[in-house]
Amino acid sequence: MQKVIREMTCRLGRHMSSVASRTIQVRRCLHGAYFRIQPSIQEALMEGRPVVALESTIITHGMTYPQNLSMAREVEEIVTTNGAVPATVGILRGRIHIGLTDEELQFLAGSKNVVKVSRRDLPYVLSQGLSGGTTVSGTMIAAHKAGIPVFVTGGIGGVHRGGENTLDVSADLTELGRTPVAVVSAGVKSILDIGRTLEYLETQGVCVAAFGESREFPAFFSCQSGFRAPYHVHNEEEAAELIASTLGLGLSSGVLIAVPCPQEQAASGQVIEEAIQQALKEARSKGITGKELTPFLLQKINELTDGKSLDSNIALIQNNARVGSCIAVALSKLQKATRKGRLPRREDMTPPQPVVIGGINVDFIAKAQNSVILVGGQTNAGRVRRSFGGVGRNLADCLSRLGLTPLFLSAMGKDEHSESILHYCHHMDMRAVLQLEGKSTATYCAVITSAGELSVGLGDMDIHQEITEQYVSKFKENLFQAPLVCIDGNVPLSTIQYVCQLAREHQLAVCYEPTDEKKASKPFLSDSWKSLTYISPNLQELRAINQTLGNPLPAELPSRLEDVVKTAMTLAQPLLTQLRCVVVTLGTHGVLLCGKSMGGSILLCPGAHEQTAATSLCAAHYPAIHISKEEIVNVSGAGDSLMAGIIAGMLANHDTDTCVRMGLLAASLSLRSYEPISPEINTCSVSLEQVNGRSWPEVKIWEMD
C-alpha cells in the first residue's frame, strides 16, 4: 500500500511540476518588459492546450491591403476550426505581441511604414518603440519564449541563388539551428537555391521531413523541387512524434516540416522558374539586395504569372495552417498522454464528444414591473438585461456545465458582441464556431410579463443561415464518433437534411430541438425526420409538426392537465413509428415522455430498445418542481436546461426516471436565473445524488396502443 501511495504521489508531483513549469514560463514571458500575451492564449498555454504561432511579415510585407488582412483572418479561422488556438505574432509600439486582436491585425495590415523584423532587428525595433511584422526568425524566438512548440508559415528563407559568392543566407536557417520550435512550411521559396539550403540546414543540425505521401521536398509554389527531403512523415501523428522526440531530447535545434502546396493550386514549375529568372535579372539591374529582395521578387513573380503565384501562395498558407494546427493538436494529446504515463492508441487520440449544432443569440430581456403591459407606444416600468442565448448555445452551455463539453457548431459576426460571447462562453468548446467579417451576431429582444411569460419577441437571426452543410461537413468525423448529435431549428433546412442523411447512413443518434412553432417542422418537410432519434417540442410545436405531416389536429389546444396529456399523446403517436422518444415540454405542468416501453418504463437511452424487445407504447408524465411566480426570473432557457439534463443522464447511462429528474433540476435552477442557463448548474447541483436525495411526485403512466 505504501508503495502504491508513493507511486501515486510521485506521478501527481510530476504532473503538478509540469503544470507549474508551463505556468511559470508563460508568466515570465507575460510579465517581461518586451512581451504581451493575449489572455486567451495565456490561458491555453497554462492549460496545455494546442497553440499555433503565426508570423506577421506576410501581413506587413507579403501581400497588399486588404488581401493581407482577409488572408490573416482566414488563416486564424482555419487554425481555430482544426482545434488549436491561433497566436499571430507582431510588434506594436516596441512590444512583442503574442496573439493579436482584430484591431491590431488591421493596424499591421494597413500600415505602410512598419519594419520587417528578424533576430538582428529585435533590439533596435523594441528600443525605439517601433511596430513591425516578424519574420520566421523573429516569430520563432517569440514562440519559444512563450512555450509554443509549433509555428506555421508560408515558406522559410534560405540560401539565395549565388549565395556561395554573396553569402546571402537567411537568418531563418540559423534560427532553426538554435531555437527548438517546429516550423510547418511549404518548403523554401523557389526563388532560392534549394539544394544549398538543404545542405545548410544539415550543417545547422535541423531535422527536415516532408509531410504527406511523397518524400519530394516542396518548392513553395510548386510540389516538385527536384530534391528529396532527408526524412518523411505521413500524417500529423507521425509529425507530432517527431517533434516530441526533438523536444524530449532537449536539442537546441528546430524541426522543419515541409508540406507541399495542394496539387490543384500548385503553379507550373516551368512558368514559375521563368518568372524567377526574369525577376532576378531585374533585381540585379536595380541593385536590390538583402531583406528587400524577397518582397520584390515575390511581387514581380506575381505580376509575371498574372496572379497565379499569389493564388498558390494563399492556397499553400491555408493548407499549412490546416496541417500545422492538426499537428499541434496531435502533439498536445501526445504530451498529455506522456505526462499521464501512457501513450495513446491512434484510434483514441480524439475522445468522442457530443456535438451541438445551433444558434447563438445575444438576448435583451425586458421584464415588466407590472402584471399588465401597456401597449400603444407607452413606456412600461421594468428591468432590461443582456444575456447570451440561442437554443444551440443554451444546450451546449448546460451540457458543458454538466461535464460533457460538446463540440459546438454555430456562427456569429465579428462585431461588438462576439468578444463578449467568447468571454462568457469560455467554459464551452467554441473552437469550431464561425466568426464572420461583415456579418451581425444574432440578437433577440424579448418582453416578458412580471410573471415571466413571454409577451413579444423580436430577432435578427440572419447569420444562422451561415451554419451551412459545407461548414458542418468539415466535422463529419466528429459527428460519426459522437454519442449524440443535437441540432436546433435555427439551422438551415439543407443542413438539417444533411445531418439526417448522415444519421440514416451511419446510425447516428440525433436529437432535434424545434426552437419555436414556425421552425419546428423543418425536418418534417421531407422524410428526413425519420432519421431522428428524439425530438423535444412543446404542445404548439408538436401540433405544427403534425399539421405539416397532414395528420388530424385538435380544434384548439387545451389548458387542463388531463386534456393536455391526452392531446400530446394523440399528436406524438404517429411520430413514434420512427422516433425513439418524443419529449413534450409542458411548462408548469412538467414534461411528458412518449415512447417505446418495457415494464412500464420508457426506453430512453441510446441502444436500449434495440437490445430489448419493447412490448408497447407508453406515455409518462413527470410533474415540474414547484416554483412560486415570485421566484421565476427568466423562462427562456428552462426547456433547453431540461433537455440538457435529460441528455446528460442518458449519456451517463442512468435510468429514465433519473434522466428526467436531472432535467427537471436543471430547469428549476434556470427559471430562477437571469441567465438562460443558470451558472449554478454543475455536476453537483444536477446529479444522481441530488435526484436520490429529493422526494418526487408520482409518475403517471398511460398505455398509448
C-alpha positions in Angstrom: 0.0 0.0 0.0 2.8 2.4 0.9 4.5 1.7 -2.4 1.3 2.5 -4.3 0.8 5.7 -2.4 4.4 6.7 -3.1 4.0 6.0 -6.8 0.7 8.0 -7.0 2.4 10.9 -5.1 5.3 10.8 -7.5 3.0 10.8 -10.5 1.0 13.7 -9.1 4.1 15.6 -8.3 5.4 15.2 -11.9 2.1 16.4 -13.3 1.9 19.4 -10.9 5.5 20.2 -11.7 4.7 20.1 -15.4 1.7 22.4 -15.0 3.7 24.7 -12.7 6.6 24.8 -15.2 4.2 25.8 -18.0 2.6 28.4 -15.8 5.9 29.9 -14.7 7.2 30.1 -18.3 4.1 31.8 -19.5 4.0 34.2 -16.6 7.7 35.1 -17.0 7.0 35.8 -20.7 3.8 37.7 -19.9 5.4 40.0 -17.3 8.5 40.7 -19.3 9.1 44.2 -20.4 9.1 43.3 -24.1 6.2 40.8 -24.3 2.4 40.8 -24.2 0.5 37.6 -24.4 -3.2 37.8 -25.3 -5.2 36.4 -22.3 -6.9 33.6 -24.3 -3.5 32.4 -25.4 -2.1 32.7 -21.9 -4.9 30.6 -20.6 -4.5 27.9 -23.4 -0.7 27.7 -22.7 -1.2 27.3 -18.9 -3.8 24.5 -19.6 -1.6 22.7 -22.1 -4.0 23.2 -25.0 -2.6 23.3 -28.6 -1.5 26.7 -29.7 -0.1 27.6 -33.2 2.2 30.6 -33.7 1.8 32.6 -36.9 4.1 35.1 -38.4 3.2 38.7 -39.4 5.7 39.6 -42.1 3.4 38.0 -44.7 0.8 40.6 -43.5 3.1 43.6 -43.5 5.3 42.8 -46.4 4.0 39.8 -48.3 0.6 41.0 -49.6 -1.2 44.2 -50.3 -4.1 45.6 -48.3 -6.9 44.4 -47.9 -6.0 41.0 -49.2 -3.4 40.6 -46.5 -6.0 41.3 -43.8 -8.5 38.8 -45.1 -5.8 36.2 -45.5 -4.7 36.7 -41.9 -8.2 36.3 -40.6 -8.8 33.2 -42.8 -5.6 31.5 -41.5 -6.6 32.2 -37.9 -10.0 30.8 -38.5 -8.6 27.6 -40.1 -6.4 27.1 -37.0 -9.4 27.5 -34.7 -11.6 25.2 -36.8 -9.0 22.5 -36.6 -8.8 22.6 -32.8 -5.9 24.8 -32.0 -5.6 28.4 -30.7 -4.0 30.9 -33.2 -1.3 33.2 -31.9 -0.3 35.7 -34.6 3.0 37.3 -33.5 3.7 41.0 -34.3 5.4 44.0 -32.8 3.3 47.1 -31.8 4.9 50.2 -30.4 8.0 48.5 -29.1 6.4 45.4 -27.6 6.2 41.8 -29.0 2.5 40.8 -29.1 1.8 37.0 -29.0 -1.7 37.0 -30.2 -3.3 39.9 -32.0 -6.8 41.4 -31.7 -8.7 42.1 -34.9 -7.9 45.8 -34.4 -4.2 45.0 -34.1 -4.3 42.9 -37.2 -6.0 45.8 -39.1 -3.3 48.1 -37.9 -0.4 46.0 -39.1 -2.2 45.2 -42.4 -2.9 48.8 -43.2 0.4 50.4 -42.0 2.9 51.2 -44.7 6.0 52.2 -42.6 6.4 49.1 -40.4 9.6 47.2 -40.1 10.4 43.7 -41.2 11.8 42.2 -38.0 14.2 39.3 -37.8 16.5 38.4 -34.9 19.1 41.1 -35.6 16.3 43.8 -35.8 14.6 43.0 -32.5 16.8 45.1 -30.1 16.6 48.2 -32.2 12.8 48.0 -33.0 11.9 47.4 -29.4 14.2 50.1 -28.0 12.8 52.7 -30.5 9.2 51.7 -29.8 8.5 50.8 -33.4 6.0 48.5 -35.0 6.7 45.6 -37.3 6.0 42.2 -38.8 8.0 39.3 -37.5 9.8 37.1 -40.0 10.2 33.3 -39.5 13.3 34.0 -37.3 11.6 36.7 -35.2 8.5 34.6 -34.8 10.4 31.5 -33.7 12.1 33.5 -30.9 8.7 34.8 -29.6 7.1 31.4 -29.9 9.9 29.7 -28.0 9.9 32.3 -25.2 6.1 31.8 -24.8 6.4 28.0 -24.9 4.6 27.5 -28.2 6.2 24.4 -30.0 4.5 24.7 -33.4 4.8 27.6 -35.8 3.1 27.8 -39.2 4.3 29.9 -42.1 4.2 30.1 -45.9 7.8 29.3 -46.8 11.1 29.8 -45.0 14.0 31.8 -46.3 17.2 30.1 -47.4 20.4 30.4 -49.3 19.9 32.9 -52.2 20.9 32.0 -55.7 24.5 32.9 -56.0 24.8 32.7 -52.2 28.1 30.9 -52.5 29.5 34.3 -53.7 27.3 36.8 -51.9 27.0 34.9 -48.6 23.3 35.9 -48.7 21.8 33.4 -46.3 18.5 33.9 -44.5 18.6 34.2 -40.7 15.7 31.7 -40.7 18.2 28.8 -41.3 20.4 29.7 -38.4 17.4 30.3 -36.2 16.2 26.8 -37.0 19.6 25.6 -35.9 19.4 27.2 -32.4 15.7 27.5 -31.5 13.6 24.4 -30.6 10.4 25.2 -32.5 8.8 23.1 -35.2 8.2 25.1 -38.3 5.5 24.0 -40.7 6.1 25.5 -44.2 5.8 24.8 -47.9 9.5 24.0 -48.0 11.6 27.0 -49.1 10.8 29.7 -51.6 11.5 28.6 -55.1 13.4 31.9 -55.7 16.2 30.4 -53.6 18.9 27.8 -54.1 17.0 24.8 -52.7 19.9 22.4 -52.8 22.3 24.6 -50.9 19.5 25.5 -48.5 19.1 21.8 -47.6 22.8 21.4 -47.2 22.9 24.5 -44.9 20.1 23.1 -42.8 22.0 19.8 -42.4 25.0 21.8 -41.2 22.9 23.5 -38.6 21.6 20.2 -37.4 18.0 20.8 -38.4 15.8 17.7 -38.8 13.9 18.2 -42.1 10.9 16.0 -43.1 8.5 16.1 -46.0 4.8 15.7 -45.0 2.3 13.5 -46.8 2.5 10.9 -49.5 5.7 12.0 -51.2 9.3 12.5 -49.9 9.8 15.2 -52.6 10.9 18.4 -50.9 8.4 21.1 -52.0 9.4 24.3 -53.6 6.9 26.8 -52.2 4.8 27.5 -55.3 5.4 24.0 -56.7 5.2 20.5 -55.2 8.3 19.4 -57.0 11.8 20.8 -56.4 14.0 18.0 -57.8 15.3 17.4 -54.3 14.4 14.7 -51.7 13.8 15.6 -48.1 16.1 13.8 -45.6 13.1 12.3 -43.8 9.4 11.7 -44.3 6.3 11.8 -42.1 3.0 10.5 -43.5 0.5 12.3 -41.1 0.1 14.6 -38.2 0.6 11.9 -35.6 4.0 10.9 -37.1 4.9 14.6 -37.2 3.9 15.1 -33.6 6.0 12.1 -32.5 9.0 13.6 -34.4 8.6 17.0 -32.7 8.1 15.3 -29.3 11.3 13.4 -29.8 13.2 16.6 -30.6 11.8 18.4 -27.6 12.3 15.3 -25.3 16.0 15.1 -26.2 16.4 18.7 -25.2 18.1 19.6 -28.6 18.5 23.3 -29.2 17.6 23.0 -32.9 14.2 23.1 -34.5 12.3 20.9 -36.9 11.2 21.7 -40.4 8.0 20.0 -41.6 7.7 20.6 -45.4 4.2 20.5 -46.7 3.5 20.5 -50.4 1.1 23.1 -51.9 -2.2 21.5 -52.8 -1.9 19.9 -56.2 -4.9 21.6 -57.6 -3.5 25.0 -56.7 0.2 24.4 -57.5 1.6 26.7 -60.2 3.5 25.2 -63.1 7.1 24.8 -62.1 8.4 25.9 -65.5 6.3 29.0 -65.6 7.5 30.0 -62.1 11.1 29.3 -62.9 11.0 31.5 -66.0 9.4 34.3 -63.9 12.1 33.9 -61.2 14.9 34.3 -63.7 13.4 37.4 -65.1 12.7 38.8 -61.7 16.3 38.1 -60.5 17.7 39.8 -63.6 15.6 42.9 -62.9 16.6 42.9 -59.2 20.3 42.8 -60.1 19.9 45.6 -62.6 18.2 47.7 -59.9 20.7 46.8 -57.2 18.0 45.3 -54.9 19.6 43.1 -52.2 19.2 42.0 -48.6 15.8 41.9 -46.9 14.3 44.0 -49.6 15.0 41.3 -52.2 12.4 38.6 -51.3 9.4 41.0 -51.2 10.5 42.5 -54.6 10.9 39.1 -56.2 7.5 37.8 -54.9 5.7 40.9 -56.2 7.4 40.7 -59.5 6.7 37.0 -59.9 3.1 37.6 -59.2 2.9 40.2 -61.9 4.7 38.0 -64.4 2.4 35.0 -63.7 -0.8 37.1 -63.9 -1.5 36.3 -60.2 -1.1 32.5 -60.4 1.8 32.6 -57.9 -0.3 34.7 -55.5 -3.2 32.2 -55.7 -0.7 29.4 -55.0 0.8 31.4 -52.2 -2.6 31.8 -50.4 -3.6 28.2 -51.0 -0.4 26.9 -49.5 -0.6 29.1 -46.5 -4.1 28.0 -45.8 -3.1 24.4 -46.3 -0.1 24.8 -44.0 -2.4 26.3 -41.3 -4.7 23.2 -41.5 -1.8 20.8 -41.3 0.1 22.7 -38.7 -2.9 23.0 -36.4 -3.7 19.3 -36.7 0.0 18.6 -35.8 -0.3 20.9 -32.8 -3.4 19.1 -31.6 -1.8 15.7 -32.0 1.3 16.9 -30.2 -0.7 18.3 -27.3 -2.5 15.0 -26.9 0.7 13.1 -27.1 2.3 15.3 -24.4 -0.7 15.0 -22.1 -0.7 11.2 -22.5 3.0 11.0 -21.8 2.6 13.1 -18.6 -0.1 10.5 -17.6 2.4 7.7 -18.1 0.8 6.2 -21.2 1.0 6.6 -24.9 -2.4 7.0 -26.7 -3.6 4.5 -29.2 -4.1 6.1 -32.6 -7.8 5.2 -32.5 -8.4 7.0 -29.2 -6.4 10.2 -29.9 -9.7 12.1 -30.1 -12.1 11.1 -27.4 -15.7 11.2 -28.7 -17.8 14.1 -27.5 -21.4 15.1 -28.2 -22.0 17.6 -31.0 -24.4 20.5 -30.8 -25.4 22.4 -34.0 -27.4 25.5 -33.5 -27.8 29.2 -32.9 -26.0 31.8 -30.7 -28.0 34.8 -29.7 -27.4 37.9 -27.7 -30.6 38.3 -25.7 -32.0 41.5 -24.4 -34.7 40.6 -21.9 -37.1 43.3 -20.8 -39.2 42.2 -17.8 -42.2 44.4 -17.0 -42.6 45.6 -13.4 -46.4 45.4 -13.6 -48.6 42.4 -14.4 -50.3 44.2 -17.3 -48.1 45.5 -20.2 -49.3 48.8 -21.7 -49.3 49.0 -25.5 -49.8 51.9 -27.9 -46.3 53.4 -27.5 -46.4 53.8 -23.8 -43.3 53.2 -21.6 -43.6 50.3 -19.1 -41.5 50.3 -16.0 -39.3 47.3 -15.9 -35.7 45.9 -15.9 -33.7 45.3 -19.1 -30.8 42.9 -19.0 -28.4 41.4 -21.6 -27.7 37.7 -21.6 -26.4 35.2 -24.1 -28.8 32.7 -25.5 -29.8 30.7 -28.6 -31.1 27.2 -28.3 -28.0 25.5 -29.5 -25.8 27.7 -27.3 -28.0 27.0 -24.3 -27.8 23.3 -24.8 -24.0 23.4 -25.3 -23.7 25.7 -22.3 -25.8 23.5 -20.0 -24.1 20.3 -21.2 -20.7 21.9 -20.6 -21.7 22.8 -17.0 -22.7 19.2 -16.5 -19.3 17.9 -17.5 -19.8 16.9 -21.2 -18.4 19.9 -23.1 -19.8 19.2 -26.5 -18.3 20.4 -29.8 -20.4 23.4 -30.7 -21.0 24.3 -34.3 -22.5 27.7 -34.9 -21.9 31.2 -36.4 -21.6 34.7 -35.2 -20.3 38.0 -36.5 -17.1 39.8 -35.8 -18.7 42.7 -34.1 -19.2 44.3 -30.7 -21.0 41.2 -29.4 -18.6 38.4 -30.5 -15.8 39.1 -28.0 -18.3 39.3 -25.1 -19.8 35.9 -26.2 -16.4 34.2 -26.3 -15.5 35.6 -22.9 -18.8 34.5 -21.4 -18.6 31.0 -23.1 -15.1 30.3 -22.0 -16.2 27.1 -20.3 -17.5 25.8 -23.6 -15.8 24.3 -26.7 -16.1 27.3 -29.0 -13.1 26.5 -31.2 -15.2 25.5 -34.2 -17.7 28.4 -34.1 -17.5 30.6 -37.2 -16.7 34.3 -36.8 -17.7 36.1 -40.0 -16.5 39.5 -41.0 -19.2 41.9 -42.1 -22.0 39.8 -40.5 -24.1 40.7 -37.5 -24.2 38.4 -34.5 -27.8 37.2 -33.9 -29.7 39.3 -31.4 -33.0 38.7 -29.8 -35.2 41.1 -27.7 -37.9 39.6 -25.5 -40.5 41.5 -23.5 -41.8 39.4 -20.6 -44.5 39.9 -18.1 -43.8 40.3 -14.4 -44.8 36.6 -14.1 -42.0 35.6 -16.5 -44.3 34.8 -19.5 -43.2 36.0 -23.0 -45.2 38.9 -24.3 -43.4 39.7 -27.6 -40.1 38.8 -29.1 -38.0 40.4 -31.9 -35.0 38.7 -33.5 -32.2 39.4 -36.1 -31.2 35.9 -36.9 -29.9 36.1 -40.5 -26.4 34.8 -39.5 -27.9 31.4 -38.6 -28.1 30.8 -42.4 -24.3 30.6 -42.3 -24.4 27.3 -40.4 -24.3 25.6 -43.8 -24.0 22.0 -44.9 -20.5 22.8 -46.2 -19.4 24.1 -42.8 -20.9 21.2 -40.8 -19.4 18.7 -43.2 -15.9 19.7 -42.1 -16.7 18.0 -38.8 -18.0 14.8 -40.3 -15.6 12.6 -38.3 -16.8 14.3 -35.0 -20.4 13.6 -36.0 -19.6 9.9 -36.7 -17.9 9.5 -33.3 -20.4 11.5 -31.3 -22.6 9.6 -28.8 -25.3 12.1 -29.6 -25.8 15.0 -32.0 -28.2 17.8 -31.1 -29.5 20.2 -33.7 -31.9 23.1 -33.3 -34.5 24.7 -35.6 -32.4 27.8 -36.2 -30.2 25.8 -38.6 -31.0 26.0 -42.3 -33.2 23.2 -43.8 -30.4 21.9 -46.0 -28.1 21.4 -43.1 -30.8 19.6 -41.0 -31.4 17.3 -44.0 -27.6 16.7 -44.4 -27.3 15.7 -40.7 -30.4 13.4 -41.0 -28.8 11.8 -44.1 -25.6 11.1 -42.1 -27.7 9.7 -39.3 -29.5 7.4 -41.6 -26.3 6.2 -43.3 -24.2 5.8 -40.1 -26.8 5.1 -37.4 -26.2 8.3 -35.5 -28.4 9.3 -32.6 -29.8 12.7 -33.3 -32.0 14.9 -31.0 -33.9 17.7 -32.7 -34.9 20.8 -30.6 -37.7 22.6 -32.6 -36.9 26.1 -31.3 -40.3 27.6 -32.0 -43.6 26.9 -33.7 -42.5 28.3 -37.1 -39.2 26.4 -37.3 -40.5 23.2 -35.7 -41.5 21.5 -39.0 -38.2 21.8 -40.9 -37.2 18.1 -40.8 -40.8 17.1 -41.4 -41.0 18.8 -44.8 -39.4 15.6 -46.2 -38.6 12.1 -45.0 -35.6 13.4 -43.1 -37.4 13.3 -39.8 -37.4 9.5 -40.0 -33.7 9.5 -39.2 -34.2 11.5 -35.9 -34.0 9.7 -32.6 -35.5 12.3 -30.2 -37.5 15.5 -30.6 -38.4 17.9 -27.7 -41.3 20.1 -28.8 -43.8 21.9 -26.7 -47.5 21.3 -27.5 -47.7 24.2 -30.0 -44.6 22.9 -31.8 -46.0 19.3 -31.8 -49.2 20.5 -33.4 -47.3 22.4 -36.1 -45.3 19.2 -36.9 -48.5 17.1 -37.2 -50.0 19.8 -39.4 -47.0 19.6 -41.8 -47.4 15.8 -41.9 -51.1 16.1 -42.7 -52.2 14.4 -39.5 -55.5 15.2 -37.8 -55.3 18.2 -35.4 -57.4 19.2 -32.4 -59.7 22.2 -32.9 -57.8 24.1 -30.2 -55.1 23.3 -27.6 -56.4 22.6 -24.1 -55.1 24.1 -20.8 -56.3 21.5 -18.2 -53.5 19.0 -17.4 -55.6 15.8 -18.2 -56.6 17.2 -21.6 -53.1 18.5 -22.3 -51.7 15.0 -21.7 -54.3 13.3 -23.9 -53.7 15.8 -26.7 -49.9 15.4 -26.5 -50.3 11.6 -26.6 -52.5 11.8 -29.7 -50.1 14.1 -31.5 -47.0 12.1 -30.5 -48.3 8.7 -31.5 -47.9 8.9 -35.3 -44.3 10.1 -34.8 -43.3 7.0 -32.8 -43.4 4.8 -35.9 -39.9 6.2 -36.5 -38.7 8.1 -33.4 -37.4 6.5 -30.2 -38.9 9.1 -27.9 -41.0 12.3 -28.1 -40.2 14.6 -25.1 -43.1 17.0 -24.8 -42.3 20.0 -22.6 -45.4 21.2 -20.8 -44.2 24.3 -18.9 -45.6 24.5 -15.4 -47.2 21.1 -16.0 -43.8 19.4 -16.3 -42.8 17.0 -19.1 -44.4 14.1 -20.9 -42.3 11.3 -22.4 -43.9 9.3 -25.2 -42.1 6.2 -26.5 -41.5 2.5 -26.5 -41.9 0.9 -23.1 -40.7 -2.2 -21.3 -42.2 -2.9 -17.9 -43.9 0.5 -17.7 -40.7 2.5 -18.2 -39.9 4.5 -21.3 -36.8 3.2 -23.1 -34.9 6.4 -23.4 -31.1 5.7 -23.5 -29.4 5.1 -26.9 -29.4 1.4 -27.8 -32.0 0.5 -25.1 -34.8 -0.5 -27.4 -32.5 -2.3 -29.9 -31.3 -4.6 -27.1 -34.7 -5.3 -25.5 -38.0 -6.2 -27.2 -40.3 -3.3 -26.4 -43.8 -4.5 -25.8 -45.9 -1.3 -26.0 -46.1 2.4 -26.5 -46.5 4.4 -23.3 -46.6 8.0 -22.1 -45.1 9.0 -18.7 -45.9 12.3 -17.1 -43.3 13.9 -14.7 -44.7 17.0 -12.8 -42.4 20.0 -12.6 -40.6 21.1 -9.5 -42.8 23.7 -7.8 -41.5 27.3 -8.1 -43.6 30.3 -7.0 -44.3 33.0 -9.5 -42.1 35.4 -7.5 -39.1 33.1 -7.9 -39.4 32.9 -11.7 -36.9 35.3 -13.2 -36.5 34.0 -16.8 -38.2 31.2 -18.8 -36.1 31.5 -22.0 -33.6 28.7 -21.1 -35.7 26.4 -19.0 -36.7 24.0 -21.8 -33.1 23.8 -23.0 -31.9 23.1 -19.5 -34.5 20.4 -19.2 -33.2 18.6 -22.3 -29.6 19.1 -21.4 -30.2 17.5 -18.0 -32.0 14.6 -19.7 -29.2 14.1 -22.2 -26.5 14.3 -19.5 -28.4 11.5 -17.7 -28.7 9.4 -20.8 -25.0 9.7 -21.7 -24.2 8.6 -18.1 -26.5 5.5 -18.7 -28.9 6.4 -15.9 -32.4 5.0 -15.9 -35.2 7.1 -17.4 -36.6 8.4 -14.2 -33.2 9.7 -13.1 -32.6 11.3 -16.5 -35.8 13.2 -16.5 -35.4 14.4 -12.9 -31.9 15.6 -13.7 -33.5 17.7 -16.4 -36.2 19.0 -14.1 -33.5 20.0 -11.6 -31.6 21.9 -14.3 -34.8 23.6 -15.5 -35.7 24.7 -12.0 -32.3 26.3 -11.5 -32.5 28.2 -14.8 -36.0 29.5 -14.1 -34.6 31.3 -11.0 -31.7 32.7 -13.0 -31.3 36.0 -15.0 -29.2 34.0 -17.5 -31.0 31.5 -19.8 -28.7 28.7 -18.3 -28.1 29.1 -14.6 -24.5 29.4 -13.6 -25.4 27.3 -10.6 -25.9 24.3 -12.8 -23.0 21.9 -12.3 -22.2 18.2 -11.7 -23.0 18.6 -8.0 -26.3 20.5 -8.2 -27.6 18.3 -11.0 -26.6 14.7 -10.2 -27.7 11.3 -9.3 -27.1 12.2 -5.6 -29.4 15.2 -5.9 -32.1 13.1 -7.5 -31.9 10.4 -4.9 -31.9 13.0 -2.1 -35.3 14.5 -3.1 -38.9 13.4 -2.7 -40.5 13.4 -6.1 -44.2 13.4 -7.1 -45.6 10.2 -8.5 -45.0 9.5 -12.2 -48.2 8.7 -14.1 -48.1 6.1 -16.9 -50.6 5.7 -19.8 -50.7 3.0 -22.5 -50.8 4.5 -25.9 -51.7 1.4 -28.0 
